Amino acid sequence: MAKLYFSYAAMNAGKSTILLQAAHNYRERGMDVLLLTSELYGGTEDGHISSRIGISSEATLYSDKVDLFALIQEVMAKGRLDAIFVDEAQFLTKAQVWQLARVTDYLHVPVLAYGLRTDFRGELFEGSAALLAIADNLREIRTICECGSKATMVVRLGPDGKALTEGDQVSIEKTTYLSLCRRHWEERMGRFPAG
Ligand SMILES: [Zn+2]
């Protein structure tokens, strides 16, 4: 049975690297894969998934308006498809996560989604919330805070290096993100005194 997988992480955990490696493994075995990524990052990474260690692969951009079930059905009408990889899965809508679930249930192709769990305010993204709710398989990609503990939270830093506490969930401008453990996230956000 095909499954819907969700690998989630904080920022800078190397999730795109892991996605590209997994897609490479499929291709190496002669299988055909489809890579999808959010057009919210299209400005800089136009139609590509890139990792910080320098590898990249072409990808189809999706917007929040696209019916992913229909898109994948179209791809399958033209040829074989063995797996679907979705990067920036936090930007999926709840409806799109259900479309991907139907791809596994009715089209019998595994879907491997990769994304951030929470935004810089500590709130779940819509796509991540839906994936955490209905994915068959959840996997955490670990990264560490500056203190060495597991980082589960993300802060968005302003130009002055201070953590921003307000703003849109998706930043249009180029901003810096830092992954922290929950304790250091709260302190950096000024929600609880350090010490
Ligand atoms: Zn820490």
Boltz pocket constraint, residues with backbone or C-beta under 6 A from the ligand:
constraints:
  - pocket:
      binder: B
      contacts: [[A, 145], [A, 146], [A, 147], [A, 148], [A, 149], [A, 180], [A, 181], [A, 182], [A, 183], [A, 184]]
      max_distance: 6.0
